[in-house]
Amino acid sequence: MIQQGLGDPWPDEVHPAAQPFLQGHLIESPPFAYAADLRYPVWRLTRTLAAETAEDERGVEVVELDEEYRPPYGIITSQSCDLTEEDREPNQPWFGVYPVYKVATDAKLLNRDYIYRLDPPDLDEGRGLPT
């Protein structure tokens, strides 16, 4: 469905650039953007942007974080077939990347059922992320 709204095929360089990536790969210092509704700011950055925007001009904005505020890593959550779209024309891959943060091994956060470690506890130091 989403492909119906796309325009021209992406440049030829996109497919070979996307080819090495798979679902679950980690990316160091990924670009990070989100949609924010400045009418209902909930995060400090969104509140700051709302304060700098006239009330009658506030709405949904795409906010890209400056490099200093980006998460240290991102994990590719798109299915591998969506990254390369080998069977579709035009070839327009989709990437979903979500933030990944390092936490201390004794962090209470790790006691929650919905938090998953990306490195097993017995993995040697410095071996948890691909180079």
Secondary structure, DSSP 8 states (H G I E B T S, - for coil): -GGGG--S---TTHHHHHTT--TT-EEES---EEEEETTS--SHHHHHHHHTS-GGG--EEEEE--GGGS-SEEEE-S-HHHHH-TT-SS------EEEE----TT-GGGGSTT---SS-TTS-TT-SS--
